[in-house]
Amino acid sequence: MLHSAEVHEKEDGLVTRVAVDRTGAVSPQSYVDALRPDTAVACLQSANHEVGTEQPVAEVAEACRAAGVPLLVDAAQSLGWGPVAGDWSLLTASAHKWGGPAGVGLLVVRKGVRFSVQGPADERESGRAPGFGNLPAVVAAAASLRAVRAEAEREAVRLRELTERIRARVPELVPDVEVVGDPERRLPGIVTFSCLYVDGETLLHELDREGFSVSSGSSCTSSTLTPSHVLKAMGVLSEGNVRVSLPAGTAEEDVERFLAVLPGAVRGVREKLGAPVPSAVVRDVGGDELVVDALGKRCPVPVIELAKVIGSVPVGGTVRVLSDDEAARLDIPAWCQMREQEYVGEEPAERGTAYLVRRLG
């Protein structure tokens, strides 16, 4: 969706982005405020893939219908758990998300919604796609969805209990952790948390050695070294992010073993980050201010160095962190909120950006 929006903007189209709150949820009123007389389509995920937060689809659909704007719902992550409520106009999903064959997509167009194919098509597939569909895969996708949905209600109850256990115990077992996403309105099998002073990809490797395959929306991914746009939009900590997905049939003992392994894995990564990475340069510039020069160092190092020195300035004093890592723009304010310090703001610097933090206690 983001890539489509970028292409539309490059062709001089107008895109309005609707903000989310700290749990990752939109408000229906934000859609009301964003809709314009010339709005062609509104888009919304039924539930977020990264943090599991469910969206108020029915309320947003009502607002869009009142404005005469079709609503496209991305239901890939939620459709296997149940129908999507509301008077939406179009719905998309992908079969591999509910255990069906990869490469089969689902497009639902509600009757009465105008639909125009963008691109070449022919007489087959009602003129909506060229060529022949992969009929065996399509049938398998429908059969697998029917099978998954038959067990979904009972399995959802069980997985919610397991993810709630993870949400509650991870902060007890591991210090400096923030569990993200809505605690109530969320998918049954997803739980996401972020660990301060930890590199997410390194933590994934440690957990993989223990037999756990998890994902990360970390600030430093192996391919792009950019923060997760989901966590960035939420304004939560992006470093050391772990996304745990519990597939249907996950055993309780597996969750317990994960909780037993996690503290040691996080502790080991924190120790590794403290040893090989040289400390940033700290300068006392007078006037109750310290400058932390973390230029050239990737997150979470700027936040680690900030945490080291914040106690060295008096209450009311400030720390100015110099960083050229884009992830610092998200992680330093998130750290301030977690540690109850004041994030003053950012300023351009000769190199990189200066992030100003005031000590409150």
N, C-alpha and C positions, 0 to 999 in steps of 0.2 A: 504493500500500500504506500509506504514511504517513497519507494522508487517511482511508482506511478505518479505520485504527487510532484516529485522532482522533475520528471519529464514534462508534466503539465505546466509547471512554472517556467521551464526553459522555453516552452512554446507560448509564453506570455499569458498563461492562464493564472487564475487567482486561487490560492489554497489558504484556507483558514484552519489552523491547528488548535484543537480543543485541549486545554490543559487538564491534568489529573491531580488529585490530591496526594498526600503522602502515602496512602494505601494503594495508589494506582487506579483509583476509581474516578470516573467522570461524574458530573452532575447534570441532570436533564436541563437545568436552567442554562448551563454553559452552552448547550446546543441551541436553545432558544435564542440566546444572545448572538451566536455565531451565524445563524441562518440569515441569508440575504434574499432579496427578490430574485436574483439571478443565480442562486445556488443550484447546481445541476444534480448533485448527489451528496449525501452524508454517509459516513462510514464509521463503523464501531465494531470492536471485537466483543463477542459475547463473554469471553473470559480471557485473561492474559496468559500467554504461554510461559512467561518467565516467573511471575510471582503468584499466579493462580487467582487473582482478584476477579470476581464476577461483576459484570457491568449491569446497570439498570436499563436493559434493552427495551423492555415494554414501555417505560416512561419516555425514553428518547424517541422511540418509534411513534408514540402518540404526538410528541412535539413536532416531529418531522412531517407527519401526515397532516397536522393542522396547518403547517406552512406550505403544503403541497410539494414537499421535497422527498424523493425516494430515499430510503435508508438501506444501505448494503451492510449486512452483518457477516463478519468473519467468525464462523462457528466451529472452526477446525478443532479447537481444543476441548470444546464442551459438548459437541453433538453426541459423542459416544455415551454421555451420562444422562442425556434426556433432551426433550424438545426445547427449542428456543422460543420463549414467550414473546408476545407482542405482535403488532400489526406491521412488521417490517416488509420491505418490498422485495429485496433480493437476499439470498443467503448462500455462502460458499463454505466448503469443507474439503478435507483431504482424507482419503480412506486409510492411509497409513497411521493416522492419529488414533484410530480405534482398533488397530490391529489388522486392517484389511490390506490389500495389495498396494504397494507404492506406485505412484504414477496415475492413480485414478482420482480425479477431482469431481466435486459435486457442485452444481450450480442450480439453485432453486429460484425461479422467477414467478412471483405471485401473479395470478390472473389479474389482468387489468393494468399491469405495469408495462409501460412502453420499453421495448428492448431493441437496440440497434447493434448489430455485430460490427465490431471495429476490426477490420482486416478482411482478407479474402475468405470466402466460404463458397459452398456449392449447395446442391439440392438436398444432400443428405443431412442428417441430424437436425431437421427442421430449419436448415439454413443457418444454424448457429455455430457450426464448426465444420471445417473441411475434412473430407475423407471418412473412413469407417472407424467407429469406435472399437475399442478392445472389449468385445462383448463378454468373454469369459471373466476378465478382470472386473468389469462392471457388475456382473452377477455376483462375483465373489465379494465385492465391496458391499453390496446390498445385504447379502447373506450374513457377512461378518457383523455388520451394524445391527442387524436383527438379533443375532446371538448375543452380542455384547449388551445390548439394551435390555434383554430378558433378565440379565443378572445385575444390571447397573444399580438398581435401588438398594438391594441388599449389600452389594460390594461397597457402595459409596459409604454406607454407615460404618463398615469395618475400617475402610481406609481413612475416613475422617478421624476415627479414634487414634489411629497410628500417627497421622500427621499432627494431630493435636498433642500427642505425646512428644513428638520431636520439637514442636514449637515451644512447649513448656520446659523441656529438660535441657535443650541446647544452651540457653542463657544461664542455667544453673551449673552446667558442667564446664562451660568455656567462658572465661571472662572476656569482656569487651566485644560482645556480639549483639547485633541488631537483627531481629526476625522481621522480615518485611512482608508486605501484602496485607489485605484485609483479614482480620482474625476470624470473621464470621462468614462473610459473603465470599467464598473461595471454592475452588474446585477440590474434590475429595483427596486427590492423590499428589498434590504439589505443595511443597513447603520450601521456602527460600530464606536464607539468612546470610548476613555479611559479617566477617570477622575483621576487626581492626588489626592493622600491622601485619597483614597476611597477603601474599600474592595469590590470587585465585587459581591460576593455572598450576602453580607449584603445589598447592593444596590438593588439587584434583589428582595429580600424579601420586601423591602420598596415599590418598584414599584408594586409588586404583591398585596400588601394591597390596592393599589389604582386602582386595576383592570387591570394592564398591565402585560402580560406574555412575558417577553423578556429573552434573553440568555446571557451568559457571556463566554468569552475566557479569564477569569481573571487569574491573577498569582496564586491565591489560590482558587482552586476548592474544592468543598466539599468532593470529593473522593480521589484525589491524592495529593493535595497541591503542584502541580508543575505548572510552567508557561505553557501557551498555546504554542505549538511548532510552530504554525503559526505566532503568534506575535513575538516569539523569533527569527524566521528566518527573519522577516521583520526588526527587531531592533527597534520596537516601544514600547511604554509604555504598559505594560500588566496589571498593577493594575487598579482596577475600570473599567474594560472593560465591555461594554454593546453592545450587538448585537440586533438590532431591525429588525425584519422580517415582512414586510407588505404583507399579503396574498392578493390574488385577491379579490377585493370588499371592501378593507379597506376604511372607510369613512374619509373624510377630517376633520370632527369634532373630530374624535378619535385622529388624529395626533395633532391637536391643544390642546386637553386636555392633551396629553402626554407631550407636550412642556410646558404646564402650571404647571404640577405636578413635572417634573424632577428637577428644581432648588431647590425646598424645600426638595425633597428626598435626593439629594446629600448633601445639607447643613446639614440635620439631621444626615446623616451617618458620615460626617466629625466631627461634634460635638461629636457624640458618641465615635469615635475613639480617640479624644483628651482627653476625661475624664477618661475612665477606664484603659487605657494602661499607665503604668508607663513610664516616660521619660527615654531615654537611658542615660548612663553616658557619660559626655563630659569632656575630659581632655586636658589641654593646655600643650603641650610637648615642647613649645618654638620654635623659628625659624619660626614664622608665620604659625604654624600648629596646628590644633585641631584634636583630635581623638574622634570619636563617637563610643561608644561601644554599638552596637545594637544586640549583640549575644543573641540568644534565643528568638528573637522577629520576628514575621512574617511580611512580606510586607502587607501594605505599611508603617509600622512603621520606618524602616531604612531610607526611602526616606523622611518621615515627619521630622525626626530628622536632616537629612542633610539640609533640607530647613530651619529649625529653626536657624541653626548655621552658614550657609554660609556667612551671613552678618557680622559675628563676626570676620572674618579674613580679613586682608587687601587685596586689589587687588594684585594678584600674589601669595597670600598665599594659603594654601591647607587644605583640610579636608580629614581625613582618616576614612572611615566608615568600622567598623568591623561587619560582618554579616555572619551567617551560614544558611541563607535562600537562596535557589537556585534562587528565583525570583529576588533577588537583582542584580544578574549578568546581568539581562536584564533591570530592572527598573532604576538603577542608571545612566547608560549611556543614556537611553531615557530621563530621567529627565534633564540631562546636555544639551542635544540637545534642549529640549523645553525651558529651562531657559537660554540658551546661556552661559553656563559655560563649562570649559574644562574637559573632562574625560581623565585622564592621563593613567589609566589602573588599573590592579589588581595585587595583590601579595599574595602569601600564608602567612597565619598567624598561630600563635600557635593554635588558634581555628578558624575555619571558614576561611574567605577570607577578605583581606583588599582592599577596593576600594578607589582609590585616585582621588580627585576632586580639580581642581585649580580654584579659583575665578577670573573671567575676568572683572567683573564690578558689 
